[in-house]
Amino acid sequence: MPADLAQDEAAAATRALVAHDERPTAIVYDSDVTALAAVTVPTEPARTLGVVA
């Protein structure tokens, strides 16, 4: 899913990815800025979100 390097767009893209019933097993970000935006996205307690930049 393409996104701008802006934090708000990276967070929105992450929310869209984790909103599905079949969530991805990994999300790879192309910069530290976008990866840090991902950790601001709340996830269910039973599911964790690992971040790789």
Predicted model as a PDB file, atoms N, CA, C, CB and O in Angstrom, pLDDT in the B-factor column:
MODEL        1                                                                  
ATOM      1  N   MET A   1       0.849  -1.165   0.000  1.00 59.00           N  
ATOM      2  CA  MET A   1       0.000   0.000   0.000  1.00 59.00           C  
ATOM      3  C   MET A   1       0.897   1.231   0.000  1.00 59.00           C  
ATOM      4  CB  MET A   1      -0.967  -0.004   1.217  1.00 59.00           C  
ATOM      5  O   MET A   1       1.600   1.471   0.981  1.00 59.00           O  
ATOM      6  N   PRO A   2       0.891   2.001  -1.053  1.00 61.00           N  
ATOM      7  CA  PRO A   2       1.747   3.185  -1.119  1.00 61.00           C  
ATOM      8  C   PRO A   2       1.248   4.281  -0.184  1.00 61.00           C  
ATOM      9  CB  PRO A   2       1.816   3.712  -2.552  1.00 61.00           C  
ATOM     10  O   PRO A   2       0.045   4.465   0.003  1.00 61.00           O  
ATOM     11  N   ALA A   3       2.197   4.997   0.392  1.00 55.00           N  
ATOM     12  CA  ALA A   3       1.856   6.125   1.259  1.00 55.00           C  
ATOM     13  C   ALA A   3       2.963   7.154   1.179  1.00 55.00           C  
ATOM     14  CB  ALA A   3       1.638   5.665   2.727  1.00 55.00           C  
ATOM     15  O   ALA A   3       4.103   6.840   0.837  1.00 55.00           O  
ATOM     16  N   ASP A   4       2.619   8.358   1.491  1.00 57.00           N  
ATOM     17  CA  ASP A   4       3.582   9.440   1.538  1.00 57.00           C  
ATOM     18  C   ASP A   4       4.495   9.226   2.753  1.00 57.00           C  
ATOM     19  CB  ASP A   4       2.864  10.828   1.603  1.00 57.00           C  
ATOM     20  O   ASP A   4       4.206   8.388   3.608  1.00 57.00           O  
ATOM     21  N   LEU A   5       5.571   9.966   2.825  1.00 65.00           N  
ATOM     22  CA  LEU A   5       6.459   9.860   3.972  1.00 65.00           C  
ATOM     23  C   LEU A   5       5.926  10.589   5.198  1.00 65.00           C  
ATOM     24  CB  LEU A   5       7.814  10.396   3.617  1.00 65.00           C  
ATOM     25  O   LEU A   5       6.557  10.560   6.254  1.00 65.00           O  
ATOM     26  N   ALA A   6       4.785  11.237   5.073  1.00 79.00           N  
ATOM     27  CA  ALA A   6       4.191  11.940   6.202  1.00 79.00           C  
ATOM     28  C   ALA A   6       3.690  10.940   7.241  1.00 79.00           C  
ATOM     29  CB  ALA A   6       3.041  12.851   5.731  1.00 79.00           C  
ATOM     30  O   ALA A   6       3.170   9.876   6.903  1.00 79.00           O  
ATOM     31  N   GLN A   7       3.858  11.302   8.497  1.00 82.00           N  
ATOM     32  CA  GLN A   7       3.459  10.401   9.576  1.00 82.00           C  
ATOM     33  C   GLN A   7       1.967  10.102   9.552  1.00 82.00           C  
ATOM     34  CB  GLN A   7       3.839  10.995  10.916  1.00 82.00           C  
ATOM     35  O   GLN A   7       1.563   8.961   9.774  1.00 82.00           O  
ATOM     36  N   ASP A   8       1.147  11.107   9.288  1.00 84.00           N  
ATOM     37  CA  ASP A   8      -0.294  10.873   9.319  1.00 84.00           C  
ATOM     38  C   ASP A   8      -0.742   9.929   8.208  1.00 84.00           C  
ATOM     39  CB  ASP A   8      -1.039  12.192   9.205  1.00 84.00           C  
ATOM     40  O   ASP A   8      -1.653   9.127   8.414  1.00 84.00           O  
ATOM     41  N   GLU A   9      -0.117  10.011   7.038  1.00 85.00           N  
ATOM     42  CA  GLU A   9      -0.473   9.094   5.959  1.00 85.00           C  
ATOM     43  C   GLU A   9       0.033   7.682   6.244  1.00 85.00           C  
ATOM     44  CB  GLU A   9       0.091   9.596   4.629  1.00 85.00           C  
ATOM     45  O   GLU A   9      -0.640   6.707   5.910  1.00 85.00           O  
ATOM     46  N   ALA A  10       1.197   7.564   6.849  1.00 84.00           N  
ATOM     47  CA  ALA A  10       1.717   6.238   7.207  1.00 84.00           C  
ATOM     48  C   ALA A  10       0.836   5.589   8.265  1.00 84.00           C  
ATOM     49  CB  ALA A  10       3.170   6.339   7.715  1.00 84.00           C  
ATOM     50  O   ALA A  10       0.568   4.390   8.196  1.00 84.00           O  
ATOM     51  N   ALA A  11       0.388   6.359   9.233  1.00 85.00           N  
ATOM     52  CA  ALA A  11      -0.500   5.827  10.267  1.00 85.00           C  
ATOM     53  C   ALA A  11      -1.832   5.401   9.664  1.00 85.00           C  
ATOM     54  CB  ALA A  11      -0.727   6.869  11.373  1.00 85.00           C  
ATOM     55  O   ALA A  11      -2.376   4.360  10.032  1.00 85.00           O  
ATOM     56  N   ALA A  12      -2.360   6.200   8.742  1.00 87.00           N  
ATOM     57  CA  ALA A  12      -3.629   5.854   8.090  1.00 87.00           C  
ATOM     58  C   ALA A  12      -3.491   4.572   7.270  1.00 87.00           C  
ATOM     59  CB  ALA A  12      -4.103   7.009   7.188  1.00 87.00           C  
ATOM     60  O   ALA A  12      -4.386   3.727   7.281  1.00 87.00           O  
ATOM     61  N   ALA A  13      -2.382   4.427   6.566  1.00 86.00           N  
ATOM     62  CA  ALA A  13      -2.153   3.207   5.784  1.00 86.00           C  
ATOM     63  C   ALA A  13      -2.032   1.994   6.699  1.00 86.00           C  
ATOM     64  CB  ALA A  13      -0.886   3.347   4.921  1.00 86.00           C  
ATOM     65  O   ALA A  13      -2.526   0.916   6.371  1.00 86.00           O  
ATOM     66  N   THR A  14      -1.381   2.167   7.835  1.00 85.00           N  
ATOM     67  CA  THR A  14      -1.256   1.067   8.795  1.00 85.00           C  
ATOM     68  C   THR A  14      -2.611   0.688   9.352  1.00 85.00           C  
ATOM     69  CB  THR A  14      -0.307   1.445   9.935  1.00 85.00           C  
ATOM     70  O   THR A  14      -2.933  -0.495   9.462  1.00 85.00           O  
ATOM     71  N   ARG A  15      -3.411   1.690   9.705  1.00 85.00           N  
ATOM     72  CA  ARG A  15      -4.766   1.406  10.202  1.00 85.00           C  
ATOM     73  C   ARG A  15      -5.572   0.620   9.178  1.00 85.00           C  
ATOM     74  CB  ARG A  15      -5.497   2.711  10.550  1.00 85.00           C  
ATOM     75  O   ARG A  15      -6.294  -0.310   9.537  1.00 85.00           O  
ATOM     76  N   ALA A  16      -5.455   0.986   7.914  1.00 87.00           N  
ATOM     77  CA  ALA A  16      -6.192   0.286   6.861  1.00 87.00           C  
ATOM     78  C   ALA A  16      -5.740  -1.162   6.748  1.00 87.00           C  
ATOM     79  CB  ALA A  16      -6.012   0.998   5.516  1.00 87.00           C  
ATOM     80  O   ALA A  16      -6.560  -2.056   6.535  1.00 87.00           O  
ATOM     81  N   LEU A  17      -4.446  -1.396   6.890  1.00 85.00           N  
ATOM     82  CA  LEU A  17      -3.931  -2.767   6.787  1.00 85.00           C  
ATOM     83  C   LEU A  17      -4.368  -3.637   7.960  1.00 85.00           C  
ATOM     84  CB  LEU A  17      -2.412  -2.750   6.705  1.00 85.00           C  
ATOM     85  O   LEU A  17      -4.722  -4.799   7.764  1.00 85.00           O  
ATOM     86  N   VAL A  18      -4.349  -3.094   9.173  1.00 82.00           N  
ATOM     87  CA  VAL A  18      -4.668  -3.920  10.346  1.00 82.00           C  
ATOM     88  C   VAL A  18      -6.168  -3.984  10.623  1.00 82.00           C  
ATOM     89  CB  VAL A  18      -3.950  -3.380  11.571  1.00 82.00           C  
ATOM     90  O   VAL A  18      -6.591  -4.707  11.526  1.00 82.00           O  
ATOM     91  N   ALA A  19      -6.978  -3.247   9.869  1.00 84.00           N  
ATOM     92  CA  ALA A  19      -8.425  -3.253  10.081  1.00 84.00           C  
ATOM     93  C   ALA A  19      -9.095  -4.506   9.524  1.00 84.00           C  
ATOM     94  CB  ALA A  19      -9.041  -2.026   9.448  1.00 84.00           C  
ATOM     95  O   ALA A  19     -10.214  -4.829   9.921  1.00 84.00           O  
ATOM     96  N   HIS A  20      -8.442  -5.204   8.629  1.00 81.00           N  
ATOM     97  CA  HIS A  20      -9.018  -6.393   8.012  1.00 81.00           C  
ATOM     98  C   HIS A  20      -8.984  -7.580   8.970  1.00 81.00           C  
ATOM     99  CB  HIS A  20      -8.272  -6.736   6.721  1.00 81.00           C  
ATOM    100  O   HIS A  20      -8.139  -7.654   9.862  1.00 81.00           O  
ATOM    101  N   ASP A  21      -9.920  -8.506   8.768  1.00 82.00           N  
ATOM    102  CA  ASP A  21      -9.926  -9.728   9.573  1.00 82.00           C  
ATOM    103  C   ASP A  21      -8.646 -10.524   9.355  1.00 82.00           C  
ATOM    104  CB  ASP A  21     -11.150 -10.591   9.233  1.00 82.00           C  
ATOM    105  O   ASP A  21      -8.081 -11.075  10.301  1.00 82.00           O  
ATOM    106  N   GLU A  22      -8.194 -10.583   8.111  1.00 83.00           N  
ATOM    107  CA  GLU A  22      -6.943 -11.276   7.795  1.00 83.00           C  
ATOM    108  C   GLU A  22      -5.822 -10.249   7.755  1.00 83.00           C  
ATOM    109  CB  GLU A  22      -7.043 -12.047   6.435  1.00 83.00           C  
ATOM    110  O   GLU A  22      -5.477  -9.720   6.698  1.00 83.00           O  
ATOM    111  N   ARG A  23      -5.268  -9.981   8.915  1.00 77.00           N  
ATOM    112  CA  ARG A  23      -4.224  -8.974   9.017  1.00 77.00           C  
ATOM    113  C   ARG A  23      -2.910  -9.515   8.486  1.00 77.00           C  
ATOM    114  CB  ARG A  23      -4.062  -8.510  10.462  1.00 77.00           C  
ATOM    115  O   ARG A  23      -2.675 -10.723   8.506  1.00 77.00           O  
ATOM    116  N   PRO A  24      -2.052  -8.620   8.010  1.00 79.00           N  
ATOM    117  CA  PRO A  24      -0.748  -9.066   7.513  1.00 79.00           C  
ATOM    118  C   PRO A  24       0.112  -9.588   8.662  1.00 79.00           C  
ATOM    119  CB  PRO A  24      -0.022  -7.915   6.781  1.00 79.00           C  
ATOM    120  O   PRO A  24      -0.047  -9.172   9.809  1.00 79.00           O  
ATOM    121  N   THR A  25       1.013 -10.494   8.342  1.00 79.00           N  
ATOM    122  CA  THR A  25       1.933 -11.004   9.357  1.00 79.00           C  
ATOM    123  C   THR A  25       3.126 -10.079   9.534  1.00 79.00           C  
ATOM    124  CB  THR A  25       2.410 -12.404   8.989  1.00 79.00           C  
ATOM    125  O   THR A  25       3.832 -10.153  10.539  1.00 79.00           O  
ATOM    126  N   ALA A  26       3.349  -9.216   8.564  1.00 80.00           N  
ATOM    127  CA  ALA A  26       4.442  -8.244   8.656  1.00 80.00           C  
ATOM    128  C   ALA A  26       4.115  -7.025   7.809  1.00 80.00           C  
ATOM    129  CB  ALA A  26       5.784  -8.874   8.204  1.00 80.00           C  
ATOM    130  O   ALA A  26       3.446  -7.122   6.780  1.00 80.00           O  
ATOM    131  N   ILE A  27       4.597  -5.887   8.261  1.00 82.00           N  
ATOM    132  CA  ILE A  27       4.504  -4.652   7.491  1.00 82.00           C  
ATOM    133  C   ILE A  27       5.907  -4.059   7.484  1.00 82.00           C  
ATOM    134  CB  ILE A  27       3.433  -3.641   8.099  1.00 82.00           C  
ATOM    135  O   ILE A  27       6.498  -3.845   8.542  1.00 82.00           O  
ATOM    136  N   VAL A  28       6.432  -3.798   6.314  1.00 84.00           N  
ATOM    137  CA  VAL A  28       7.780  -3.245   6.190  1.00 84.00           C  
ATOM    138  C   VAL A  28       7.662  -1.788   5.758  1.00 84.00           C  
ATOM    139  CB  VAL A  28       8.644  -4.067   5.172  1.00 84.00           C  
ATOM    140  O   VAL A  28       6.959  -1.469   4.799  1.00 84.00           O  
ATOM    141  N   TYR A  29       8.346  -0.924   6.463  1.00 83.00           N  
ATOM    142  CA  TYR A  29       8.323   0.512   6.171  1.00 83.00           C  
ATOM    143  C   TYR A  29       9.650   0.920   5.562  1.00 83.00           C  
ATOM    144  CB  TYR A  29       8.033   1.341   7.450  1.00 83.00           C  
ATOM    145  O   TYR A  29      10.685   0.320   5.853  1.00 83.00           O  
ATOM    146  N   ASP A  30       9.621   1.941   4.718  1.00 82.00           N  
ATOM    147  CA  ASP A  30      10.840   2.331   4.021  1.00 82.00           C  
ATOM    148  C   ASP A  30      11.613   3.443   4.715  1.00 82.00           C  
ATOM    149  CB  ASP A  30      10.506   2.758   2.636  1.00 82.00           C  
ATOM    150  O   ASP A  30      12.645   3.885   4.210  1.00 82.00           O  
ATOM    151  N   SER A  31      11.132   3.897   5.854  1.00 85.00           N  
ATOM    152  CA  SER A  31      11.875   4.920   6.585  1.00 85.00           C  
ATOM    153  C   SER A  31      11.533   4.849   8.066  1.00 85.00           C  
ATOM    154  CB  SER A  31      11.568   6.326   6.027  1.00 85.00           C  
ATOM    155  O   SER A  31      10.526   4.262   8.462  1.00 85.00           O  
ATOM    156  N   ASP A  32      12.386   5.455   8.871  1.00 85.00           N  
ATOM    157  CA  ASP A  32      12.134   5.516  10.308  1.00 85.00           C  
ATOM    158  C   ASP A  32      10.884   6.335  10.617  1.00 85.00           C  
ATOM    159  CB  ASP A  32      13.341   6.111  11.033  1.00 85.00           C  
ATOM    160  O   ASP A  32      10.150   6.028  11.557  1.00 85.00           O  
ATOM    161  N   VAL A  33      10.647   7.368   9.829  1.00 84.00           N  
ATOM    162  CA  VAL A  33       9.483   8.232  10.045  1.00 84.00           C  
ATOM    163  C   VAL A  33       8.193   7.441   9.917  1.00 84.00           C  
ATOM    164  CB  VAL A  33       9.484   9.400   9.052  1.00 84.00           C  
ATOM    165  O   VAL A  33       7.308   7.545  10.767  1.00 84.00           O  
ATOM    166  N   THR A  34       8.086   6.652   8.858  1.00 84.00           N  
ATOM    167  CA  THR A  34       6.855   5.881   8.659  1.00 84.00           C  
ATOM    168  C   THR A  34       6.741   4.743   9.668  1.00 84.00           C  
ATOM    169  CB  THR A  34       6.803   5.321   7.235  1.00 84.00           C  
ATOM    170  O   THR A  34       5.636   4.410  10.097  1.00 84.00           O  
ATOM    171  N   ALA A  35       7.865   4.143  10.053  1.00 85.00           N  
ATOM    172  CA  ALA A  35       7.836   3.075  11.046  1.00 85.00           C  
ATOM    173  C   ALA A  35       7.400   3.609  12.404  1.00 85.00           C  
ATOM    174  CB  ALA A  35       9.210   2.408  11.156  1.00 85.00           C  
ATOM    175  O   ALA A  35       6.627   2.958  13.107  1.00 85.00           O  
ATOM    176  N   LEU A  36       7.884   4.777  12.774  1.00 85.00           N  
ATOM    177  CA  LEU A  36       7.477   5.365  14.045  1.00 85.00           C  
ATOM    178  C   LEU A  36       6.000   5.730  14.041  1.00 85.00           C  
ATOM    179  CB  LEU A  36       8.316   6.598  14.350  1.00 85.00           C  
ATOM    180  O   LEU A  36       5.338   5.657  15.076  1.00 85.00           O  
ATOM    181  N   ALA A  37       5.493   6.112  12.911  1.00 81.00           N  
ATOM    182  CA  ALA A  37       4.061   6.412  12.817  1.00 81.00           C  
ATOM    183  C   ALA A  37       3.236   5.161  13.078  1.00 81.00           C  
ATOM    184  CB  ALA A  37       3.718   6.995  11.433  1.00 81.00           C  
ATOM    185  O   ALA A  37       2.138   5.246  13.629  1.00 81.00           O  
ATOM    186  N   ALA A  38       3.750   4.009  12.691  1.00 79.00           N  
ATOM    187  CA  ALA A  38       3.022   2.751  12.862  1.00 79.00           C  
ATOM    188  C   ALA A  38       2.817   2.414  14.332  1.00 79.00           C  
ATOM    189  CB  ALA A  38       3.762   1.615  12.171  1.00 79.00           C  
ATOM    190  O   ALA A  38       1.781   1.856  14.693  1.00 79.00           O  
ATOM    191  N   VAL A  39       3.770   2.735  15.176  1.00 80.00           N  
ATOM    192  CA  VAL A  39       3.626   2.386  16.587  1.00 80.00           C  
ATOM    193  C   VAL A  39       2.585   3.247  17.285  1.00 80.00           C  
ATOM    194  CB  VAL A  39       4.957   2.519  17.295  1.00 80.00           C  
ATOM    195  O   VAL A  39       2.210   2.953  18.420  1.00 80.00           O  
ATOM    196  N   THR A  40       2.112   4.300  16.636  1.00 79.00           N  
ATOM    197  CA  THR A  40       1.048   5.110  17.220  1.00 79.00           C  
ATOM    198  C   THR A  40      -0.329   4.528  16.940  1.00 79.00           C  
ATOM    199  CB  THR A  40       1.123   6.527  16.691  1.00 79.00           C  
ATOM    200  O   THR A  40      -1.322   4.984  17.507  1.00 79.00           O  
ATOM    201  N   VAL A  41      -0.398   3.528  16.076  1.00 79.00           N  
ATOM    202  CA  VAL A  41      -1.677   2.916  15.706  1.00 79.00           C  
ATOM    203  C   VAL A  41      -2.056   1.891  16.769  1.00 79.00           C  
ATOM    204  CB  VAL A  41      -1.600   2.248  14.293  1.00 79.00           C  
ATOM    205  O   VAL A  41      -1.333   0.917  16.979  1.00 79.00           O  
ATOM    206  N   PRO A  42      -3.179   2.104  17.435  1.00 69.00           N  
ATOM    207  CA  PRO A  42      -3.585   1.123  18.451  1.00 69.00           C  
ATOM    208  C   PRO A  42      -3.995  -0.202  17.815  1.00 69.00           C  
ATOM    209  CB  PRO A  42      -4.742   1.675  19.293  1.00 69.00           C  
ATOM    210  O   PRO A  42      -4.625  -0.229  16.758  1.00 69.00           O  
ATOM    211  N   THR A  43      -3.633  -1.287  18.469  1.00 63.00           N  
ATOM    212  CA  THR A  43      -4.036  -2.619  18.026  1.00 63.00           C  
ATOM    213  C   THR A  43      -4.739  -3.316  19.181  1.00 63.00           C  
ATOM    214  CB  THR A  43      -2.808  -3.452  17.533  1.00 63.00           C  
ATOM    215  O   THR A  43      -4.638  -2.885  20.330  1.00 63.00           O  
ATOM    216  N   GLU A  44      -5.435  -4.371  18.879  1.00 55.00           N  
ATOM    217  CA  GLU A  44      -6.108  -5.136  19.928  1.00 55.00           C  
ATOM    218  C   GLU A  44      -5.054  -5.740  20.852  1.00 55.00           C  
ATOM    219  CB  GLU A  44      -7.017  -6.251  19.318  1.00 55.00           C  
ATOM    220  O   GLU A  44      -3.965  -6.091  20.397  1.00 55.00           O  
ATOM    221  N   PRO A  45      -5.364  -5.866  22.149  1.00 49.00           N  
ATOM    222  CA  PRO A  45      -4.377  -6.408  23.086  1.00 49.00           C  
ATOM    223  C   PRO A  45      -3.873  -7.803  22.717  1.00 49.00           C  
ATOM    224  CB  PRO A  45      -4.966  -6.449  24.460  1.00 49.00           C  
ATOM    225  O   PRO A  45      -2.724  -8.141  23.000  1.00 49.00           O  
ATOM    226  N   ALA A  46      -4.720  -8.606  22.093  1.00 48.00           N  
ATOM    227  CA  ALA A  46      -4.318  -9.979  21.766  1.00 48.00           C  
ATOM    228  C   ALA A  46      -3.427 -10.032  20.547  1.00 48.00           C  
ATOM    229  CB  ALA A  46      -5.536 -10.847  21.540  1.00 48.00           C  
ATOM    230  O   ALA A  46      -2.823 -11.066  20.263  1.00 48.00           O  
ATOM    231  N   ARG A  47      -3.337  -8.937  19.825  1.00 57.00           N  
ATOM    232  CA  ARG A  47      -2.538  -8.889  18.608  1.00 57.00           C  
ATOM    233  C   ARG A  47      -1.432  -7.852  18.780  1.00 57.00           C  
ATOM    234  CB  ARG A  47      -3.421  -8.558  17.373  1.00 57.00           C  
ATOM    235  O   ARG A  47      -1.670  -6.751  19.276  1.00 57.00           O  
ATOM    236  N   THR A  48      -0.249  -8.210  18.373  1.00 60.00           N  
ATOM    237  CA  THR A  48       0.842  -7.264  18.471  1.00 60.00           C  
ATOM    238  C   THR A  48       1.250  -6.812  17.073  1.00 60.00           C  
ATOM    239  CB  THR A  48       2.037  -7.884  19.218  1.00 60.00           C  
ATOM    240  O   THR A  48       0.985  -7.499  16.087  1.00 60.00           O  
ATOM    241  N   LEU A  49       1.887  -5.670  16.998  1.00 60.00           N  
ATOM    242  CA  LEU A  49       2.340  -5.122  15.736  1.00 60.00           C  
ATOM    243  C   LEU A  49       3.836  -4.919  15.826  1.00 60.00           C  
ATOM    244  CB  LEU A  49       1.611  -3.795  15.395  1.00 60.00           C  
ATOM    245  O   LEU A  49       4.302  -4.029  16.537  1.00 60.00           O  
ATOM    246  N   GLY A  50       4.595  -5.735  15.114  1.00 64.00           N  
ATOM    247  CA  GLY A  50       6.030  -5.581  15.072  1.00 64.00           C  
ATOM    248  C   GLY A  50       6.391  -4.582  13.969  1.00 64.00           C  
ATOM    249  O   GLY A  50       5.755  -4.554  12.915  1.00 64.00           O  
ATOM    250  N   VAL A  51       7.393  -3.785  14.215  1.00 60.00           N  
ATOM    251  CA  VAL A  51       7.772  -2.739  13.263  1.00 60.00           C  
ATOM    252  C   VAL A  51       9.187  -2.983  12.767  1.00 60.00           C  
ATOM    253  CB  VAL A  51       7.660  -1.337  13.907  1.00 60.00           C  
ATOM    254  O   VAL A  51      10.103  -3.196  13.561  1.00 60.00           O  
ATOM    255  N   VAL A  52       9.363  -2.952  11.439  1.00 60.00           N  
ATOM    256  CA  VAL A  52      10.669  -3.082  10.811  1.00 60.00           C  
ATOM    257  C   VAL A  52      10.862  -1.888   9.904  1.00 60.00           C  
ATOM    258  CB  VAL A  52      10.801  -4.422  10.021  1.00 60.00           C  
ATOM    259  O   VAL A  52      10.010  -1.588   9.068  1.00 60.00           O  
ATOM    260  N   ALA A  53      11.986  -1.205  10.070  1.00 57.00           N  
ATOM    261  CA  ALA A  53      12.254  -0.054   9.211  1.00 57.00           C  
ATOM    262  C   ALA A  53      13.458  -0.331   8.336  1.00 57.00           C  
ATOM    263  CB  ALA A  53      12.481   1.217  10.046  1.00 57.00           C  
ATOM    264  O   ALA A  53      13.849   0.519   7.536  1.00 57.00           O  
TER     265      ALA A  53                                                      
ENDMDL                                                                          
END                                                                             
